[in-house]
Amino acid sequence: QVQLVESGGDLVQPGGSLRLSCAASGNIFVIDLMGWYRQAPGKQRELVATITNDGGTYYEDSVKGRFTISRHNTKNTVDLKMNSLKPEDTAVYFCGAARLGPPTTRYWGQGTRVTVSS
């Protein structure tokens, strides 16, 4: 099993910045991919950014140039640095990890809330 714990969510004004952190524990050696997802009120969970074990990254179009995902293997953490935040970034942000298959096994954290409002 893999356990994921997020931190860093907060209330921030438009244009501000936040850093989210995800700490992984347990059988972390099975993880092939980690990422951040978000779920806004009344909407489905969506992918924000992912990072592979060799550092390859992917960003959803709306966050490109504003968000940066990074992985610290020695600390077993994955961070999401968010700049130039907009009200539409308001959501609960979830850390996710995947062991690629088939079958693919996914692990989720409990989420951390980000509110962008003046």
C-alpha positions, 0 to 999 in steps of 0.5 A, a space after each residue: 500500500 501507498 499512503 499520500 498526505 497533502 499539505 499547503 492548501 490555503 486562502 489566497 488572493 488572485 495573483 498570489 502563489 501557493 506551494 502544495 506538498 505531497 508526502 508519500 509513504 509505504 511501498 513507494 517503490 511501486 510508484 511509476 507516476 505521481 501527479 496533482 489533480 483537482 476537483 472544483 465544486 460541482 465538477 469532476 476531478 481533473 488532472 493538473 500535472 504529472 511527473 514520472 520517475 525520470 522527471 518527465 512532466 505534463 501540465 494541463 493547458 490552463 496551468 501551463 506557465 503558472 504551475 510547476 510540479 517537482 519531485 524530491 525522491 530522497 524526501 519522497 515528496 512531490 510539490 506543486 508550485 502555483 503562481 498567478 493564481 486565478 479564482 478558477 483555480 479554486 478547488 480541492 487538490 488531490 495528490 495521486 500516485 500510480 503503479 502502471 499496469 495492466 492493471 494500473 493501481 491508483 492511490 489518492 490522498 485526502 486532498 487539500 483545499 485551495 481557495 482563490 478569492 479577494 
